[in-house]
Each structure stands twice: as structure tokens, then as C-alpha cells.
Amino acid sequence: MIDLRSDTVTKPTPAMRRAMAEAEVGDDVYGEDPTVNRLQERAAEIFEKEAAIFVPTGSMGNQTAVKLHTRPGQEVVIEERGHIYNFEMATMSAFSGVLARPVKSNDGSGILTWDEIASAIHAKAAYYVAPTGLVALENSHNLAGGSVLTRDRTEDICARAHEKNLPVHLDGARIFNAAAALGETVADLARPADSVMFCLSKGLGAPVGSMLLGKREFIDEARVVRKMLGGGMRQAGVLAAAGLIALEESPKILPADHAHAKLLAEGIAELPGVKIDPEKVVTNIVIFDVTGTGLSADGICAQLRERNVLASGFGSSIRMVTHYDVSRSDIESALRELRSVLAN
């Protein structure tokens, strides 16, 4: 199978498996797992944040941040296709008692401007209007096709939000992809935000885990919320060991994933009835509209599966994501099979 459903499907590398087998461990709930501690310290060092905490999933990291930055009855301003809003089970409502205030990106990029955010903020609203408690950003932006938020845009949004005493959380699940595409460091992209979450288990290839970073006091409080959500993971060094390998080694190979995505997008653009702009594909996510083919996205994906190619349908669009388990020849094969499906 050529699995292009997501970069979460990567298999641990041999180096990760060795590190997991040999990991020095302790009880992380007591703060005594040396490998988890090393991972947290290294992540904080790379992002130039005061502290970090290892969490099982990106959703747990994001929702922990939402809980700590807000109080019940507030709103979270977020781009309408944001992961926190669309794919985290309405947890911000169920757990934190807050409501999403989705905002449309007028240029379709998924990258909000400050003016777009400001129009949704209720900073000094009447008492019967829910006040804004948090601004949530995403970099890279999953459902917007892996679009990236520049350092300048992030700095501008954060500075203006802070002027209104609003915290900013950055869902940086794929921030290493954004950094590779922009030629920036993850520290520079994340620096203005009050907190940032990134995934070890997506493009970086670790089997499990994400990191939440921020000020030391914030991370101390995050440890409490993580426990409330069931995230106390005892001898988690077995997982953190793979995360350390992913953190140190995988960012170097992300440009190859981006090159494969660009190749895929350019090939898809030549197919009849398909709508995609390859110039907008800058990271590892390729989303294309298939309305003009006369076939449904799910139907195309079902036929691709029969041809040993896996992709994900989203409404009238299909998403394909490149990662280190997908080679250039795999991309060429996937294009050949997709061309064949659309020709039938």
C-alpha cells in the first residue's frame, strides 16, 4: 500500500525502535522518567521556551492549553477550518466550557490577518455577550492544504492580541514543516505565542506523542490538566526515546516530503476535472477538488484503495499527505493509478 492518508501513518525508524528498546525509564507521574525529562528539556531548548511537557496526543496538548488560557463562558477565536475547532470532539466546550468563534480567511489561505481576527473579538462586550478569552492559530494549516503562517504575521497577531490582554495559542502540529518551507527556525515561528503544541507523531515520524510548551508556571499547571485528562503515563520513556530521535533527526528530511508533495500536486493538476493550484502547495499536504470529475471523493478513494493507494476524502475534495515512508516512485505510482481511475 502507498499510504497517503496522513503523515501519522509513518512507521518508527530502526533508530527509534532501538532507542525505545534501550530507553532508561522511571515513573513520569512522579517526574522520575529520565528519558521523558530529557525530551522535555530538549524541546524547550529548541523552541527557546521555558518549559515543555510530553503529552500522548496533539489534541490533549491543544485542549490543555485552551483550558489554562480561558475560563468558562468565553470564546476562542479560530480560523473556521482549524483543527482545534473541527477535529477535537468539541472538547473546548465539554471540558473548558468555552465556545469557538470561527472566522473565515477571506483569501482562502486559512491564514488569518489581524483585521479578520479583530472583527470577531469581544474584548469589552456588553455583559450578555461572551467575551473573547483566547486566539488560536495553526501552523501549518491542515485543512487549508498545509499553508504556512509567517513569522511576521505571527508577530503582528500576537502583539495586537497582547495589547488587548488576550493570550495566543499556536497549534504547531506541523510547525517543523512550516519552518522548513519558510527557511525559519521553529523557535522564531513560535516565539510570540504564549503556548505552542507540536506533534512528534506526524511528519517527524515518532509512533506516539506531542509536546506542549510555554512559561514554566504554565507547564506546571499543564501537568495537572494532563492528569485530569488521563495523560499520566508512568514509564513513558519508552515512547519519549522515539520522540527524541524524531526531534533531532526528522526535521532534516522534511524538504524531501515537500518536494514529493509538489511533484504530486503538479501531476494532479494535469488530470481532467480536478482543481488544484500547485503553487500553493508548500509543505507536505495536497488537497484537490474533484467536483469536475463527475465522481465523488469517497468513490475515487475507494477505487484507489483497490489499486493499493490510500487517500482521504473530505466532502468534494481529496487530501494526500507525503511523509518519509513515501518515495518519489510511490508518488509516480499514485499519480498513475489516480489517472487510471479518472479515465474510467
N, C-alpha and C positions, 0 to 999 in steps of 0.2 A: 504493500500500500504506500502511495505517496500521500502523506497526511498534511494537508494544507488548512485544516480546520482552525488551528491556533498554534501559537508558539508555546502553549502549555503542554504539548504532546511530546516534547523532547525527552529522550532517554538520558539518564545520567551517564557522563563520560567515564571511561575506565579510571581516570584520576579521581573522579568524585566517588566512585564505588570503593576504591582503595582507602580514600580518606574516611569514608563512613565506617568501613570495617575496622579501621585502626583508631577511631576517634577516642580521645580521652573524655570521659563523661562524669557528671555528677548530677545532683538534683537541682534543676534550674529554678523550681519554685522557691528554693532556699537561696538562689543566686549562686549556686556552687558548681555549675557546669562550666568548666574552663573553656571548652570549645565554643559554647554559646557566648560566653563573655568576650572571647577574642573576636568573634564575628561582630558583636555589637560595637566593640571598641573600634574595629577596623572600618565598619560602615560609617560611624560617626566621624572618623578621621577623614575618610574620602569625601564626605559631604560637608565637612567643616561645620558640623553641628555639635552641640554639647554632649548629646547622648542619643542612644538608639536602643530599640527593643525588638527582639525577634518574635514574630507572630506567625501562626500557621498559614494564614491567607491574607491576600491583599484586602479583601472585604473587611476582615477583622481589623486590620490596620486603619483603613479609612473610617470605619464606624467608631472605633476607639477615639479617633481624632474628633469626629463630629460630636461625640458625647462630651468630650472635655472642653471643646470650644464654645458650646452652646448651653442654653437652659431650655426646659420645656416651654412650648408656646412660641418659639422663634422660628424664623425661616432661614434656609440655606440657599443662597443664590448660586445657580449652577447652569452650565450650558445644557440645552434640552436633550442632547444625546449623551450626556455624561454618564460614566459607568456607575457612580455612586447613586444616581437617580434611577437608572434603568435596570441595573443588574445586581442590585444588592438587597433584594427582597423587601423594599420599603423599611429597612431596619432603622433608618434615621427617625422614622415615625414611631415604630414599635418599641424601640429601645431608648431613644433620646427624646422622644416627644416633640420633634421638630418636623417642619414641613419643607419640602423642596419648593423653590421658586425658580422653575426652569425658564431660561432665556434663550431666544433664538439667535444664532450667529447670522447676521444679515448677509454676509458674503458666502455663507455655506461652508466655510472652512472649519467650523467648530471652535475656532479661536476667538474668544470674546474680546471686544475693546472695552476700555473703561466706561465709555459713554453707554454702551449696551448694559453693562453691569449696573451703572449708576441709576438707570431708569427703573430698575427692579428693587432698589434698596429702600427700605423704610427705616431710616435712621432716627427720625424724630416724628414718628407717625402718631396719629390720634390713638388714644388708649384702646380703641376697639379694632385696631389693625395690628396684625402680627409683626413685630419688629424683626429686622434682619439681625442674625447672630453670627453668620459666617459666610465667606465667599469661598467656593470650592472650584479649583482649576484642575485641568487634566493635561498631562504632557508625557508622551504623545497622546493624541486623542484617538481612541479606538474606533468608535463608530463614524468618525469623520475621515477615516482612511489613513490613520497614522499621521495626521497633520501635527505640526510642532509649534510650540509656544516659545518665542524667542526670549532671550534674557532681557532685552529692553522692554518687551511687552509685559513680562512678569514683574519687572521692577516698577514699571509705571502703575500697574494694577495694585500691587501690594502697597506702594507708597500712598496711593489715593485711598485705599481701604483703611490703612492705618490712620490716616488723617481723620477718618470717621470712627476710629476706635473699633474697627472690625478686623478680626483675625482672618488669615487666609491659609487654607489647607491645600496642598498640592498632591493630587493623585498622580504620582510619578511611576505608576506600574511599569511603564516602558521608558522611563526617563533616560536610561542609558542609550536607547535607540535615538531619542531626541538629541542627546548630546553628540552622538556620532554623526547625525545628519547635519547638525549646526556647526560642528567643529568647536564645541564648547565643552567645559567640564560640567559634571553633574552638580558640583558644588556651586558654580556660578548660576546655573539654571534654578537651583533650589534655594539659594541664599536668602532671597527676600521673603520667602514664605515662613509662616510661623511653625508649620509642621509639614513633613513630606513623607509619603509612603512609596516604597518601590518594591517590585517583585523580584525575587531570586528565581522563581519558577517559570518565568515566561522566556524572553529571549536569552537570558543568562543561563538557562538550562538546568537549574537545580531541581530535584524532584519535589521539594516542598519548601514553602516559606516565603515570607516577606519581611520587610523592615519598616518600622515607624521611627522617625527622627524628629528631634526638636530640642528645646531647652531641657536641662536636667530635671527641673521640677516637673515639667510637663511629662517627661518619660517616667518619672517616679509615679505620677498619677495614672499613667497609661498602664503600668503594671497591675494596678488594682482593677482597672476596667478589663484588661485582658483576662484576668482571673474570673471576673463576673461572667464573661462570655465563654468560659470553659477553655481558655488558652494556656493553662498552666501545664507545661509539657515535660516534666521530670527530666529523664536523661536525653534531652533534646540535642545534645552534642552530636549524636549520630546524624541528625539532619543538618545541623549547623556546619558540620565538616564539609558537606557538599556545597553549602552556601558560600563558604569561604573560597573554595575553588572557583565557583561561578563568579564571585565578586572580583577575583583577581585576574582570571583568565578569559572569561567570556566577552567582556567589552571589546577586546581586541579583534574579535571575529565578526562583530555586528555589521561592519561595512559590506561584507560578503553577502549577508542576508539582504541588505538593502539593494545591492546590485542585482540579486536574483529577483527581488520584487519588481524592480524597474524593468527587467527583461520580461517578466511575466505580464506586466501592465502593457508594455509595448506590443506584445504578441496578442493580447486580448483586444486591444484597440483596433486590430485589423480584422476582427471577426464581425460578421454581419449581424445587425440588430442589437449590438452591445454598445453601451455608452460608458466611456471612461476617459479621463484625461491623464495620460501617463506622466505629464509634467508635475502633477500634484502628488504623485507617489514618491515620497522622500524617505520613508522608513521601510518597515517590513510588512505593511498591511496594504492589501489590494482589494478595493471594493468596486464592483461594477454592476450597472443596471442592465437587466436582461429583458425589460418590458418589450423592446422591439423585436425580440426573437419569436414571440408568439408562444413561448414556453414559460412555465413557472420556474422560479428559482429553486424550489424544492424538487421539482421534476428533473431539472438539469442536474442537481446534486445527486439525485437517486441514480440517474444514468451514469454519472461519473463514478459513483461507488461501484457499479458493476464493472467498471473499467479500471478499478484499483486506484482511483483518485478520490480523496476525501476533501470536501469543501463545505462551507456553512451558508445556508440560505437565510436572508433577513428581508422579509417582505418581498419586494420585487428586485432585490439585489443579492449578490453572492459575495462572500468575503473569503479571500485566500490569504494566508499568513505564512511567510517564509521563516525559516529557522535553521539551526545548524545541522539538523537531520535531513535537510532537503538540499540536493545538489543542483548544479546547472543542468545536468542531464535529466533530472527529475522535473525541472521546470519545462524543459523541451517536451518531455513525455506528456506532462499535464496539458500543455497547450495543444498537442496533437490530439489527445483524447477529447478535449473540450471542442476543438474544431470539428471533430467527427460527430459529436453529439448534436451540435448545432446544424450540421449538414443534413441530418436525417429528417 
